[in-house]
Every structure is written in structure tokens, then in C-alpha cells.
């Protein structure tokens, strides 16, 4: 199962749509979230954003971990995205 998580962590489109809030520029990214069947951990990554991946025992923990990783990556340098997230598709196979 793959989820596209667009929640309170502000993970949405990697084109970094921006919103002014409290005199700070907020960036929004999309994270793909999966659950590992062996470890039962939630694993998330931002498509096209090198290094933007993490895991957590709960969705809330994953959300916080992803936010911390993204903030750290954005502090280091100007981010160049390798791809643009478009969406997901469900494929039915008989």
C-alpha cells in the first residue's frame, strides 16, 4: 500500500508552493508513505528530493522525522529537484 500524505507536516507539491505565515515562508512538499511489512514501520520519502526520507513507528513520528530531515536539507544548500511529483495511479490487473 502506498499513501500520498498531505497533512500537517506541510508535505505537498515539490514545486514549493509557498504561504506567508508569521513572517516566515513555509514550503510544502508531498511525501509518499508506505508501511514495511517486516518491520511494521512507516517509511516516507519526498519524490525527487535527494535525502528526504525517514521512518517512524507511527504516522505522527514519521511526520515529525520527515519535517526534521527536510528542514535540515533546506538549511544545507539550495535544493534542486530531480523530478516533479504529478500524482498516483491505481492499476487493476486480473
C-alpha positions, 0 to 999 in steps of 0.5 A: 500500500502506498499513501500520498500524505498531505497533512500537517507536516506541510508535505505537498507539491515539490514545486514549493508552493509557498504561504506567508505565515508569521513572517516566515515562508513555509514550503510544502512538499508531498511525501509518499508513505508506505508501511514495511511489512517486516518491520511494521514501520512507516517509511516516507520519502519526498519524490525527487528530493535527494535525502528526504526520507525517514521512518517512524513507528507511527504516522505522527513520528514519521511526520515529525522525522520527515519535517526534521530531515527536510528542514535540515536539507533546506538549511544545507544548500539550495535544493534542486529537484530531480523530478516533479511529483504529478500524482498516483495511479491505481492499476487493476490487473486480473 
